[in-house]
Every structure is written in C-alpha cells, then in structure tokens.
Amino acid sequence: MSKKTLSSNELKAIHSLELEALTVIDQICRRHSIKYTLIDGSLLGAIRHNGFIPWDDDVDIAMLRDDLEKFKLICKTELPSKYFYQDMSTDPEYLYLFDKIRINNTLFKESYLAEYNINHGVFIDIFPVDNVSDNKKEAKKQFNSFIFLRHMFMAKYLSVKARKGKKKIIAGLIKYLIPNNTKKIRNKAFDIMCKYDKEKTKNVRIFPGPYVKKNVYCRKFFDEVEDHKFENHNFLISKYYEQMLVNDYGNWRELPPKDQRVTRHDLVDFKL
C-alpha cells in the first residue's frame, strides 16, 4: 500500500473539521456534566501551542469509564447526523478497545484498517479510563494480562500487509496459525480493562492508549478538569496536565527534531 502524504492545506482542513467535531463533543459533555480531558498530542498541543500541534492529524480525549458509558448513551439521541459514534456495537468490524467519533462523508483510511468495511472518516479518538487495583500484585497481573492479549489482538486484527520486516512475519504467523477468534481475544482484553471498574480505586489507566506502559494516573487527574484555550475555543484539560505531560513525554517543552515533525497515521486514502 502506498502512503498518502498530507499537504499543509489538507492538514489545516482536517484540523478545522476536527475542531468542529470537538466543539460538538464538548457541548454534549457540558450539557450533561460529563468530564473529559484532552490527552496525548492534543493536551501537548493545548499547553505548548494553544491549539493543534502543527503536524498532528487527530484529536485525543479521555473519560472515566462511567462518563464514557453515559456519553455513549446520550450520543444515540444528541449526536448530529453529520457524525458517527464508532465502537464494536455500531460498526461490527471495528474492534479497537477505544471509541471514535467519525465525520461522515470524509475519508481518512489508515493502512492497518484499510481491509475492513468500516466508517473510515476523519475522527476524534475517545479513550476509556479504567480502574487499576490498589493491590500492586493484582495491578501488575492486570497489566501483564492485558498487554499479552493486546499484542495478540493487534497481530491478528491489523493488516499484515501494512507491516514491515520482522513485525510482518510475526504478525503473519500469529494471524494464521493461532486459532483464537479475534473478537474473542478482543473481548477478553476488554474484560481485563474493566476488571476493577466496580471498585473506587486510587489509580486509573488508559489501557488502549499509546503510552500504556507509562500511564498509570491518580484518579483526580480525570476528576478535576478546567478550561484551557485550544485554537479559538475553550476545552477541558486535567488540572494536573503538567504531571501528565511529564509522565508521557518527559521534557515536553522541547520541540522534536524537524525530521520527526510528521503525521503519525499511515494513510492510503484521503478525501474531505
């Protein structure tokens, strides 16, 4: 698959659509007292750039599991028809462990998901924040079990064609030699994520997030949020954004080298 490179004008157009979608999400959340926070590159962009990181191509937010389930239910009646709430229940071939708000009638097709018959529109990522056991031994067991299943799931679900080198060989072997159903593996991983959600634990984790090995956070990081400027809007971020950014990026104030200022999604097709 040949990779599609976005021009600066295309990236700006994507940002405009994502900003509009994020505004809709924010309005629903405020209307129903649902807390969320920008995370990852979107949080970094808010603090370092007062908006999008110029080379970023998506938006990431996170909600505690209870808030996410409430938000998901409300979206059934309040999300405008321009948008599509994507999870396994609304889009059966979409098996990721986090949800997306897709913008209908757009195309942002990633190489890893290109073979699936799903909504491939421009999106906002919505990550669940789940409880981590206060017992260190149990927390480690939960994490290790999830990581094992996540590796299995990603190897079986994501397109082998989009991989390179050893990863392509290993993924191919797992995909075709291990008989477990992909949905079964996915659902086992989901159960482990939610294992302690009925308890009020001190710590939480974004299990399907990109910094899963680093991102054990205090619950208050998601309970206590505040407004912060993002482009020409105010969106919610954690009051403890400094600790989150240090945890995820280390020296987050320093810009990466120019050759690393690139979009992170491998696109094979794109249309607005």
ChimeraX commands (.cxc) that place a marker at each C-alpha (Angstrom):
marker #1 position 0.00,0.00,0.00 radius 0.5
marker #1 position 1.36,3.43,-0.90 radius 0.5
marker #1 position 1.29,6.03,1.85 radius 0.5
marker #1 position -0.65,9.24,1.31 radius 0.5
marker #1 position 1.24,12.35,2.42 radius 0.5
marker #1 position -0.91,15.25,3.58 radius 0.5
marker #1 position -0.16,18.76,2.38 radius 0.5
marker #1 position -0.18,21.65,4.84 radius 0.5
marker #1 position -3.51,22.83,3.41 radius 0.5
marker #1 position -5.04,19.37,3.78 radius 0.5
marker #1 position -3.83,19.21,7.38 radius 0.5
marker #1 position -5.39,22.60,8.12 radius 0.5
marker #1 position -8.67,21.41,6.60 radius 0.5
marker #1 position -8.58,18.32,8.82 radius 0.5
marker #1 position -7.92,20.48,11.87 radius 0.5
marker #1 position -10.94,22.63,11.00 radius 0.5
marker #1 position -13.24,19.59,10.80 radius 0.5
marker #1 position -11.82,18.09,13.99 radius 0.5
marker #1 position -12.24,21.37,15.84 radius 0.5
marker #1 position -15.89,21.48,14.81 radius 0.5
marker #1 position -16.40,17.87,15.96 radius 0.5
marker #1 position -14.62,18.52,19.27 radius 0.5
marker #1 position -16.89,21.51,19.86 radius 0.5
marker #1 position -19.95,19.27,19.44 radius 0.5
marker #1 position -18.50,16.73,21.88 radius 0.5
marker #1 position -17.70,19.48,24.37 radius 0.5
marker #1 position -21.23,20.88,24.18 radius 0.5
marker #1 position -22.79,17.47,24.86 radius 0.5
marker #1 position -20.43,16.87,27.78 radius 0.5
marker #1 position -21.07,20.24,29.41 radius 0.5
marker #1 position -24.83,19.88,28.93 radius 0.5
marker #1 position -24.79,16.59,30.85 radius 0.5
marker #1 position -21.98,17.26,33.37 radius 0.5
marker #1 position -19.68,14.72,31.75 radius 0.5
marker #1 position -15.98,15.21,32.41 radius 0.5
marker #1 position -13.34,14.67,29.76 radius 0.5
marker #1 position -9.81,15.86,29.18 radius 0.5
marker #1 position -7.61,16.34,26.16 radius 0.5
marker #1 position -4.76,13.83,26.29 radius 0.5
marker #1 position -1.57,12.87,24.45 radius 0.5
marker #1 position -0.73,15.13,21.49 radius 0.5
marker #1 position -3.92,17.14,21.92 radius 0.5
marker #1 position -3.05,18.00,25.52 radius 0.5
marker #1 position 0.53,18.77,24.50 radius 0.5
marker #1 position -0.80,20.98,21.71 radius 0.5
marker #1 position -3.14,22.82,24.07 radius 0.5
marker #1 position -0.34,23.67,26.51 radius 0.5
marker #1 position 2.60,24.20,24.16 radius 0.5
marker #1 position 0.79,25.66,21.12 radius 0.5
marker #1 position -2.63,26.77,22.47 radius 0.5
marker #1 position -4.13,24.50,19.83 radius 0.5
marker #1 position -3.10,21.78,17.42 radius 0.5
marker #1 position 0.48,20.66,17.17 radius 0.5
marker #1 position 1.05,21.86,13.58 radius 0.5
marker #1 position 1.95,18.38,12.29 radius 0.5
marker #1 position -0.64,16.41,14.33 radius 0.5
marker #1 position -3.52,14.88,12.40 radius 0.5
marker #1 position -6.03,13.83,15.05 radius 0.5
marker #1 position -7.58,14.72,18.42 radius 0.5
marker #1 position -7.43,12.53,21.54 radius 0.5
marker #1 position -9.67,12.83,24.58 radius 0.5
marker #1 position -10.28,10.53,27.55 radius 0.5
marker #1 position -13.11,9.92,30.00 radius 0.5
marker #1 position -13.51,7.81,33.10 radius 0.5
marker #1 position -15.44,4.67,32.17 radius 0.5
marker #1 position -18.72,5.76,33.82 radius 0.5
marker #1 position -18.63,9.09,31.99 radius 0.5
marker #1 position -17.82,7.36,28.71 radius 0.5
marker #1 position -20.79,4.99,29.02 radius 0.5
marker #1 position -23.05,7.95,29.82 radius 0.5
marker #1 position -21.68,9.91,26.87 radius 0.5
marker #1 position -22.12,6.96,24.53 radius 0.5
marker #1 position -25.77,6.58,25.53 radius 0.5
marker #1 position -26.51,10.29,25.09 radius 0.5
marker #1 position -24.87,10.32,21.65 radius 0.5
marker #1 position -27.58,7.96,20.40 radius 0.5
marker #1 position -30.06,10.83,20.55 radius 0.5
marker #1 position -27.96,14.01,20.61 radius 0.5
marker #1 position -25.04,13.45,18.25 radius 0.5
marker #1 position -25.78,15.32,14.98 radius 0.5
marker #1 position -26.24,13.15,11.88 radius 0.5
marker #1 position -23.05,14.60,10.43 radius 0.5
marker #1 position -21.17,12.38,12.89 radius 0.5
marker #1 position -20.98,8.66,13.61 radius 0.5
marker #1 position -20.24,7.12,17.01 radius 0.5
marker #1 position -17.94,4.21,16.25 radius 0.5
marker #1 position -17.49,1.22,18.51 radius 0.5
marker #1 position -17.99,-2.51,18.03 radius 0.5
marker #1 position -21.76,-2.23,18.59 radius 0.5
marker #1 position -22.29,0.38,15.85 radius 0.5
marker #1 position -19.62,-0.83,13.40 radius 0.5
marker #1 position -19.12,-4.61,13.86 radius 0.5
marker #1 position -15.78,-4.83,12.03 radius 0.5
marker #1 position -14.32,-2.03,14.17 radius 0.5
marker #1 position -12.73,-3.87,17.10 radius 0.5
marker #1 position -10.44,-1.31,18.72 radius 0.5
marker #1 position -10.73,-1.03,22.51 radius 0.5
marker #1 position -11.37,2.70,22.31 radius 0.5
marker #1 position -14.13,4.59,20.51 radius 0.5
marker #1 position -14.16,7.23,17.80 radius 0.5
marker #1 position -16.43,9.98,16.61 radius 0.5
marker #1 position -16.18,9.81,12.81 radius 0.5
marker #1 position -17.13,12.62,10.46 radius 0.5
marker #1 position -19.44,11.21,7.81 radius 0.5
marker #1 position -18.73,11.79,4.10 radius 0.5
marker #1 position -15.00,12.18,4.69 radius 0.5
marker #1 position -12.22,9.64,4.17 radius 0.5
marker #1 position -9.14,9.12,6.33 radius 0.5
marker #1 position -8.27,5.49,5.60 radius 0.5
marker #1 position -5.37,4.08,7.61 radius 0.5
marker #1 position -3.30,1.23,6.19 radius 0.5
marker #1 position -3.80,-1.01,9.23 radius 0.5
marker #1 position -7.61,-0.87,8.93 radius 0.5
marker #1 position -7.95,-0.49,5.16 radius 0.5
marker #1 position -9.23,-4.05,4.59 radius 0.5
marker #1 position -12.21,-3.64,6.92 radius 0.5
marker #1 position -15.68,-2.49,5.92 radius 0.5
marker #1 position -15.99,0.29,8.49 radius 0.5
marker #1 position -16.57,4.03,8.58 radius 0.5
marker #1 position -13.14,5.45,7.64 radius 0.5
marker #1 position -13.96,9.13,8.18 radius 0.5
marker #1 position -11.83,11.79,9.86 radius 0.5
marker #1 position -12.11,11.15,13.59 radius 0.5
marker #1 position -11.78,12.11,17.25 radius 0.5
marker #1 position -10.35,9.33,19.45 radius 0.5
marker #1 position -12.17,8.75,22.76 radius 0.5
marker #1 position -10.17,6.67,25.22 radius 0.5
marker #1 position -11.68,4.93,28.26 radius 0.5
marker #1 position -10.03,5.41,31.64 radius 0.5
marker #1 position -10.35,2.27,33.76 radius 0.5
marker #1 position -9.54,1.38,37.34 radius 0.5
marker #1 position -6.28,-0.22,38.44 radius 0.5
marker #1 position -6.24,-2.42,41.52 radius 0.5
marker #1 position -4.81,-0.79,44.65 radius 0.5
marker #1 position -3.04,-4.10,45.29 radius 0.5
marker #1 position 0.31,-3.83,43.48 radius 0.5
marker #1 position 0.47,-7.55,42.74 radius 0.5
marker #1 position -3.03,-7.57,41.26 radius 0.5
marker #1 position -2.34,-4.36,39.31 radius 0.5
marker #1 position 0.75,-5.93,37.75 radius 0.5
marker #1 position -1.20,-9.07,36.91 radius 0.5
marker #1 position -3.94,-6.99,35.29 radius 0.5
marker #1 position -1.41,-5.03,33.24 radius 0.5
marker #1 position 0.60,-8.06,32.07 radius 0.5
marker #1 position -2.54,-9.99,31.11 radius 0.5
marker #1 position -3.82,-7.02,29.12 radius 0.5
marker #1 position -0.51,-6.44,27.33 radius 0.5
marker #1 position -0.29,-10.10,26.29 radius 0.5
marker #1 position -3.83,-10.06,24.89 radius 0.5
marker #1 position -3.30,-6.66,23.26 radius 0.5
marker #1 position -0.26,-7.94,21.36 radius 0.5
marker #1 position -2.24,-10.99,20.25 radius 0.5
marker #1 position -5.20,-8.87,19.21 radius 0.5
marker #1 position -3.17,-6.30,17.29 radius 0.5
marker #1 position -1.25,-9.03,15.45 radius 0.5
marker #1 position -4.48,-10.74,14.37 radius 0.5
marker #1 position -6.63,-7.66,13.70 radius 0.5
marker #1 position -4.35,-5.15,12.00 radius 0.5
marker #1 position -3.46,-5.66,8.36 radius 0.5
marker #1 position -0.35,-7.79,7.86 radius 0.5
marker #1 position 0.23,-6.02,4.51 radius 0.5
marker #1 position 0.77,-2.72,6.33 radius 0.5
marker #1 position 3.64,-4.10,8.42 radius 0.5
marker #1 position 7.32,-4.39,7.58 radius 0.5
marker #1 position 10.24,-6.69,8.37 radius 0.5
marker #1 position 10.13,-8.97,11.41 radius 0.5
marker #1 position 6.84,-7.47,12.61 radius 0.5
marker #1 position 5.20,-8.54,9.36 radius 0.5
marker #1 position 6.49,-12.11,9.70 radius 0.5
marker #1 position 5.49,-12.43,13.37 radius 0.5
marker #1 position 2.06,-10.88,12.78 radius 0.5
marker #1 position 1.51,-13.20,9.83 radius 0.5
marker #1 position 2.34,-16.28,11.90 radius 0.5
marker #1 position 0.07,-15.22,14.77 radius 0.5
marker #1 position -2.76,-14.23,12.44 radius 0.5
marker #1 position -2.89,-17.51,10.56 radius 0.5
marker #1 position -1.54,-20.13,12.99 radius 0.5
marker #1 position -3.28,-19.23,16.25 radius 0.5
marker #1 position -6.92,-20.30,16.01 radius 0.5
marker #1 position -8.45,-17.97,18.60 radius 0.5
marker #1 position -11.18,-15.77,17.23 radius 0.5
marker #1 position -10.09,-12.13,17.01 radius 0.5
marker #1 position -13.28,-10.89,18.68 radius 0.5
marker #1 position -12.80,-13.40,21.48 radius 0.5
marker #1 position -9.29,-12.08,22.17 radius 0.5
marker #1 position -10.56,-8.51,21.99 radius 0.5
marker #1 position -13.37,-9.22,24.46 radius 0.5
marker #1 position -11.01,-10.92,26.91 radius 0.5
marker #1 position -8.78,-7.83,26.83 radius 0.5
marker #1 position -11.85,-5.64,27.38 radius 0.5
marker #1 position -12.87,-7.69,30.44 radius 0.5
marker #1 position -9.40,-7.26,31.93 radius 0.5
marker #1 position -9.53,-3.50,31.33 radius 0.5
marker #1 position -12.83,-3.27,33.22 radius 0.5
marker #1 position -11.98,-5.80,35.95 radius 0.5
marker #1 position -11.90,-3.27,38.80 radius 0.5
marker #1 position -14.37,-0.71,37.48 radius 0.5
marker #1 position -16.94,-1.51,40.19 radius 0.5
marker #1 position -14.39,-0.52,42.82 radius 0.5
marker #1 position -13.31,3.03,43.67 radius 0.5
marker #1 position -9.57,2.63,43.26 radius 0.5
marker #1 position -6.92,5.27,43.78 radius 0.5
marker #1 position -5.27,4.84,40.40 radius 0.5
marker #1 position -6.52,4.51,36.83 radius 0.5
marker #1 position -5.02,3.66,33.47 radius 0.5
marker #1 position -5.73,4.30,29.79 radius 0.5
marker #1 position -5.17,0.69,28.78 radius 0.5
marker #1 position -5.56,1.09,24.99 radius 0.5
marker #1 position -3.58,4.34,24.92 radius 0.5
marker #1 position -0.20,4.80,23.19 radius 0.5
marker #1 position 1.64,5.27,26.48 radius 0.5
marker #1 position 0.10,2.29,28.28 radius 0.5
marker #1 position 3.36,1.33,30.00 radius 0.5
marker #1 position 3.69,4.81,31.50 radius 0.5
marker #1 position 0.15,5.98,32.02 radius 0.5
marker #1 position -0.93,4.97,35.49 radius 0.5
marker #1 position -2.54,8.13,36.83 radius 0.5
marker #1 position -4.21,9.27,40.03 radius 0.5
marker #1 position -7.99,9.32,39.63 radius 0.5
marker #1 position -8.04,13.04,40.39 radius 0.5
marker #1 position -6.25,13.68,37.07 radius 0.5
marker #1 position -9.58,12.93,35.36 radius 0.5
marker #1 position -11.95,14.03,38.13 radius 0.5
marker #1 position -10.55,17.56,38.30 radius 0.5
marker #1 position -10.63,19.41,34.98 radius 0.5
marker #1 position -10.50,23.03,33.86 radius 0.5
marker #1 position -10.91,25.14,30.74 radius 0.5
marker #1 position -7.93,25.84,28.54 radius 0.5
marker #1 position -7.59,27.67,25.23 radius 0.5
marker #1 position -7.38,25.46,22.16 radius 0.5
marker #1 position -7.37,27.40,18.90 radius 0.5
marker #1 position -10.31,29.81,19.26 radius 0.5
marker #1 position -12.21,27.67,21.79 radius 0.5
marker #1 position -12.01,26.57,25.40 radius 0.5
marker #1 position -11.90,22.82,26.03 radius 0.5
marker #1 position -11.39,20.77,29.17 radius 0.5
marker #1 position -7.99,19.58,30.34 radius 0.5
marker #1 position -6.80,17.97,33.55 radius 0.5
marker #1 position -5.75,20.36,36.30 radius 0.5
marker #1 position -2.71,18.10,36.58 radius 0.5
marker #1 position -1.69,18.48,32.94 radius 0.5
marker #1 position 1.94,19.18,33.87 radius 0.5
marker #1 position 2.30,15.80,35.60 radius 0.5
marker #1 position 0.54,14.03,32.75 radius 0.5
marker #1 position 2.81,15.58,30.13 radius 0.5
marker #1 position 5.99,14.82,32.08 radius 0.5
marker #1 position 4.76,11.25,32.57 radius 0.5
marker #1 position 4.08,10.78,28.85 radius 0.5
marker #1 position 6.78,12.90,27.18 radius 0.5
marker #1 position 9.47,13.77,29.70 radius 0.5
marker #1 position 10.78,17.17,28.56 radius 0.5
marker #1 position 7.57,18.13,26.75 radius 0.5
marker #1 position 8.56,21.79,26.30 radius 0.5
marker #1 position 11.30,20.89,23.83 radius 0.5
marker #1 position 10.23,20.61,20.20 radius 0.5
marker #1 position 11.22,17.38,18.44 radius 0.5
marker #1 position 13.82,17.48,15.63 radius 0.5
marker #1 position 12.41,18.71,12.33 radius 0.5
marker #1 position 12.55,15.24,10.75 radius 0.5
marker #1 position 10.22,13.96,13.49 radius 0.5
marker #1 position 7.58,16.65,12.98 radius 0.5
marker #1 position 5.39,14.43,10.85 radius 0.5
marker #1 position 1.88,13.00,10.97 radius 0.5
marker #1 position 1.67,9.64,12.72 radius 0.5
marker #1 position -1.07,7.86,10.75 radius 0.5
marker #1 position -0.21,5.81,7.66 radius 0.5
marker #1 position -2.89,6.88,5.19 radius 0.5
marker #1 position -3.73,5.02,2.00 radius 0.5
marker #1 position -6.71,7.16,1.01 radius 0.5
marker #1 position -7.96,10.60,1.95 radius 0.5
marker #1 position -10.86,12.81,0.94 radius 0.5
marker #1 position -12.75,15.72,2.50 radius 0.5
marker link #1:1,2 radius 0.2
marker link #1:2,3 radius 0.2
marker link #1:3,4 radius 0.2
marker link #1:4,5 radius 0.2
marker link #1:5,6 radius 0.2
marker link #1:6,7 radius 0.2
marker link #1:7,8 radius 0.2
marker link #1:8,9 radius 0.2
marker link #1:9,10 radius 0.2
marker link #1:10,11 radius 0.2
marker link #1:11,12 radius 0.2
marker link #1:12,13 radius 0.2
marker link #1:13,14 radius 0.2
marker link #1:14,15 radius 0.2
marker link #1:15,16 radius 0.2
marker link #1:16,17 radius 0.2
marker link #1:17,18 radius 0.2
marker link #1:18,19 radius 0.2
marker link #1:19,20 radius 0.2
marker link #1:20,21 radius 0.2
marker link #1:21,22 radius 0.2
marker link #1:22,23 radius 0.2
marker link #1:23,24 radius 0.2
marker link #1:24,25 radius 0.2
marker link #1:25,26 radius 0.2
marker link #1:26,27 radius 0.2
marker link #1:27,28 radius 0.2
marker link #1:28,29 radius 0.2
marker link #1:29,30 radius 0.2
marker link #1:30,31 radius 0.2
marker link #1:31,32 radius 0.2
marker link #1:32,33 radius 0.2
marker link #1:33,34 radius 0.2
marker link #1:34,35 radius 0.2
marker link #1:35,36 radius 0.2
marker link #1:36,37 radius 0.2
marker link #1:37,38 radius 0.2
marker link #1:38,39 radius 0.2
marker link #1:39,40 radius 0.2
marker link #1:40,41 radius 0.2
marker link #1:41,42 radius 0.2
marker link #1:42,43 radius 0.2
marker link #1:43,44 radius 0.2
marker link #1:44,45 radius 0.2
marker link #1:45,46 radius 0.2
marker link #1:46,47 radius 0.2
marker link #1:47,48 radius 0.2
marker link #1:48,49 radius 0.2
marker link #1:49,50 radius 0.2
marker link #1:50,51 radius 0.2
marker link #1:51,52 radius 0.2
marker link #1:52,53 radius 0.2
marker link #1:53,54 radius 0.2
marker link #1:54,55 radius 0.2
marker link #1:55,56 radius 0.2
marker link #1:56,57 radius 0.2
marker link #1:57,58 radius 0.2
marker link #1:58,59 radius 0.2
marker link #1:59,60 radius 0.2
marker link #1:60,61 radius 0.2
marker link #1:61,62 radius 0.2
marker link #1:62,63 radius 0.2
marker link #1:63,64 radius 0.2
marker link #1:64,65 radius 0.2
marker link #1:65,66 radius 0.2
marker link #1:66,67 radius 0.2
marker link #1:67,68 radius 0.2
marker link #1:68,69 radius 0.2
marker link #1:69,70 radius 0.2
marker link #1:70,71 radius 0.2
marker link #1:71,72 radius 0.2
marker link #1:72,73 radius 0.2
marker link #1:73,74 radius 0.2
marker link #1:74,75 radius 0.2
marker link #1:75,76 radius 0.2
marker link #1:76,77 radius 0.2
marker link #1:77,78 radius 0.2
marker link #1:78,79 radius 0.2
marker link #1:79,80 radius 0.2
marker link #1:80,81 radius 0.2
marker link #1:81,82 radius 0.2
marker link #1:82,83 radius 0.2
marker link #1:83,84 radius 0.2
marker link #1:84,85 radius 0.2
marker link #1:85,86 radius 0.2
marker link #1:86,87 radius 0.2
marker link #1:87,88 radius 0.2
marker link #1:88,89 radius 0.2
marker link #1:89,90 radius 0.2
marker link #1:90,91 radius 0.2
marker link #1:91,92 radius 0.2
marker link #1:92,93 radius 0.2
marker link #1:93,94 radius 0.2
marker link #1:94,95 radius 0.2
marker link #1:95,96 radius 0.2
marker link #1:96,97 radius 0.2
marker link #1:97,98 radius 0.2
marker link #1:98,99 radius 0.2
marker link #1:99,100 radius 0.2
marker link #1:100,101 radius 0.2
marker link #1:101,102 radius 0.2
marker link #1:102,103 radius 0.2
marker link #1:103,104 radius 0.2
marker link #1:104,105 radius 0.2
marker link #1:105,106 radius 0.2
marker link #1:106,107 radius 0.2
marker link #1:107,108 radius 0.2
marker link #1:108,109 radius 0.2
marker link #1:109,110 radius 0.2
marker link #1:110,111 radius 0.2
marker link #1:111,112 radius 0.2
marker link #1:112,113 radius 0.2
marker link #1:113,114 radius 0.2
marker link #1:114,115 radius 0.2
marker link #1:115,116 radius 0.2
marker link #1:116,117 radius 0.2
marker link #1:117,118 radius 0.2
marker link #1:118,119 radius 0.2
marker link #1:119,120 radius 0.2
marker link #1:120,121 radius 0.2
marker link #1:121,122 radius 0.2
marker link #1:122,123 radius 0.2
marker link #1:123,124 radius 0.2
marker link #1:124,125 radius 0.2
marker link #1:125,126 radius 0.2
marker link #1:126,127 radius 0.2
marker link #1:127,128 radius 0.2
marker link #1:128,129 radius 0.2
marker link #1:129,130 radius 0.2
marker link #1:130,131 radius 0.2
marker link #1:131,132 radius 0.2
marker link #1:132,133 radius 0.2
marker link #1:133,134 radius 0.2
marker link #1:134,135 radius 0.2
marker link #1:135,136 radius 0.2
marker link #1:136,137 radius 0.2
marker link #1:137,138 radius 0.2
marker link #1:138,139 radius 0.2
marker link #1:139,140 radius 0.2
marker link #1:140,141 radius 0.2
marker link #1:141,142 radius 0.2
marker link #1:142,143 radius 0.2
marker link #1:143,144 radius 0.2
marker link #1:144,145 radius 0.2
marker link #1:145,146 radius 0.2
marker link #1:146,147 radius 0.2
marker link #1:147,148 radius 0.2
marker link #1:148,149 radius 0.2
marker link #1:149,150 radius 0.2
marker link #1:150,151 radius 0.2
marker link #1:151,152 radius 0.2
marker link #1:152,153 radius 0.2
marker link #1:153,154 radius 0.2
marker link #1:154,155 radius 0.2
marker link #1:155,156 radius 0.2
marker link #1:156,157 radius 0.2
marker link #1:157,158 radius 0.2
marker link #1:158,159 radius 0.2
marker link #1:159,160 radius 0.2
marker link #1:160,161 radius 0.2
marker link #1:161,162 radius 0.2
marker link #1:162,163 radius 0.2
marker link #1:163,164 radius 0.2
marker link #1:164,165 radius 0.2
marker link #1:165,166 radius 0.2
marker link #1:166,167 radius 0.2
marker link #1:167,168 radius 0.2
marker link #1:168,169 radius 0.2
marker link #1:169,170 radius 0.2
marker link #1:170,171 radius 0.2
marker link #1:171,172 radius 0.2
marker link #1:172,173 radius 0.2
marker link #1:173,174 radius 0.2
marker link #1:174,175 radius 0.2
marker link #1:175,176 radius 0.2
marker link #1:176,177 radius 0.2
marker link #1:177,178 radius 0.2
marker link #1:178,179 radius 0.2
marker link #1:179,180 radius 0.2
marker link #1:180,181 radius 0.2
marker link #1:181,182 radius 0.2
marker link #1:182,183 radius 0.2
marker link #1:183,184 radius 0.2
marker link #1:184,185 radius 0.2
marker link #1:185,186 radius 0.2
marker link #1:186,187 radius 0.2
marker link #1:187,188 radius 0.2
marker link #1:188,189 radius 0.2
marker link #1:189,190 radius 0.2
marker link #1:190,191 radius 0.2
marker link #1:191,192 radius 0.2
marker link #1:192,193 radius 0.2
marker link #1:193,194 radius 0.2
marker link #1:194,195 radius 0.2
marker link #1:195,196 radius 0.2
marker link #1:196,197 radius 0.2
marker link #1:197,198 radius 0.2
marker link #1:198,199 radius 0.2
marker link #1:199,200 radius 0.2
marker link #1:200,201 radius 0.2
marker link #1:201,202 radius 0.2
marker link #1:202,203 radius 0.2
marker link #1:203,204 radius 0.2
marker link #1:204,205 radius 0.2
marker link #1:205,206 radius 0.2
marker link #1:206,207 radius 0.2
marker link #1:207,208 radius 0.2
marker link #1:208,209 radius 0.2
marker link #1:209,210 radius 0.2
marker link #1:210,211 radius 0.2
marker link #1:211,212 radius 0.2
marker link #1:212,213 radius 0.2
marker link #1:213,214 radius 0.2
marker link #1:214,215 radius 0.2
marker link #1:215,216 radius 0.2
marker link #1:216,217 radius 0.2
marker link #1:217,218 radius 0.2
marker link #1:218,219 radius 0.2
marker link #1:219,220 radius 0.2
marker link #1:220,221 radius 0.2
marker link #1:221,222 radius 0.2
marker link #1:222,223 radius 0.2
marker link #1:223,224 radius 0.2
marker link #1:224,225 radius 0.2
marker link #1:225,226 radius 0.2
marker link #1:226,227 radius 0.2
marker link #1:227,228 radius 0.2
marker link #1:228,229 radius 0.2
marker link #1:229,230 radius 0.2
marker link #1:230,231 radius 0.2
marker link #1:231,232 radius 0.2
marker link #1:232,233 radius 0.2
marker link #1:233,234 radius 0.2
marker link #1:234,235 radius 0.2
marker link #1:235,236 radius 0.2
marker link #1:236,237 radius 0.2
marker link #1:237,238 radius 0.2
marker link #1:238,239 radius 0.2
marker link #1:239,240 radius 0.2
marker link #1:240,241 radius 0.2
marker link #1:241,242 radius 0.2
marker link #1:242,243 radius 0.2
marker link #1:243,244 radius 0.2
marker link #1:244,245 radius 0.2
marker link #1:245,246 radius 0.2
marker link #1:246,247 radius 0.2
marker link #1:247,248 radius 0.2
marker link #1:248,249 radius 0.2
marker link #1:249,250 radius 0.2
marker link #1:250,251 radius 0.2
marker link #1:251,252 radius 0.2
marker link #1:252,253 radius 0.2
marker link #1:253,254 radius 0.2
marker link #1:254,255 radius 0.2
marker link #1:255,256 radius 0.2
marker link #1:256,257 radius 0.2
marker link #1:257,258 radius 0.2
marker link #1:258,259 radius 0.2
marker link #1:259,260 radius 0.2
marker link #1:260,261 radius 0.2
marker link #1:261,262 radius 0.2
marker link #1:262,263 radius 0.2
marker link #1:263,264 radius 0.2
marker link #1:264,265 radius 0.2
marker link #1:265,266 radius 0.2
marker link #1:266,267 radius 0.2
marker link #1:267,268 radius 0.2
marker link #1:268,269 radius 0.2
marker link #1:269,270 radius 0.2
marker link #1:270,271 radius 0.2
marker link #1:271,272 radius 0.2
view
